[in-house]
Amino acid sequence: MTVFAAMQQGDPVPASAEARRAFRNGVASTTAGVANGFVQGNLAILPEKLAGAFHRFCQLNPKPCPIIGMSDVGDPSIPSLGLDLDIRTDVPRYRVWRDGEVADEPTDIMKYWRDDLVTFVLGCSYSFEEALLDDGLPIRHIERNLRVPMYRTNIACSPSGPFAGPMVVSMRPFKPADAIRAVQITSRFPSVHGAPVHLGHPHSIGIKDIAKPDYGDPVPVADDEIPVFWACGVTPQSVIASAKLPFAITHSPGLMLVTDLKNKALAVL
């Protein structure tokens, strides 16, 4: 049943639609743990003349940039992700980029919308967290109501046109036995980054200080834990900054698009 049909028949509105409704009304907070069971996505909105090169960039770099949805040119809707979804209003907070710098962080992008824009929605690691929690694995940033910590690395992405730069990773600390289990679980979710790209030794992937993430919020790593790093859909933001694109729009890191897709439907068994 569609969201609209559920509303008309008086059935409960899905948690994903409730979340988007709240964001339309100005709620701006981390979406970690929001609408459990529903897929969340990273956002990259680009002029049509750059869309082909970015699409190729995603194909060349499927770990950080797995595409789960795209819009038609100038269309703010993506029906495959939610029939009532409006990409201009349904993200808690956006970033508007000009010449590779963040020029604004509004809660809607109505005044920035153009008829030549194409929206890409990329898989988000928040989506596999449900499976980790179901297996009893603790997730520190959810426990503390924080954004997941994210870091730029020295892992180079494969370039496409103006899009080139380092991979961004997200980090979750686990005890070694739990880290092994986390690898096994997340490997079943390739469309939302899949298995980690690195475990332990952050300096070996270019992270100088684990307590100072480039995006998101720091979380403590206990003495008996190791940091586990997943490819992250914030990578396009690093690339947009490196390319100094004249204009682009993304989500604010940690404040994602909540879709009507189900997390469990993404699992590869």
Order of alpha helices (4+ residues) and beta strands (2+ residues): alpha-alpha-beta-alpha-beta-beta-beta-beta-alpha-alpha-beta-beta-alpha-beta-beta-alpha-beta-beta
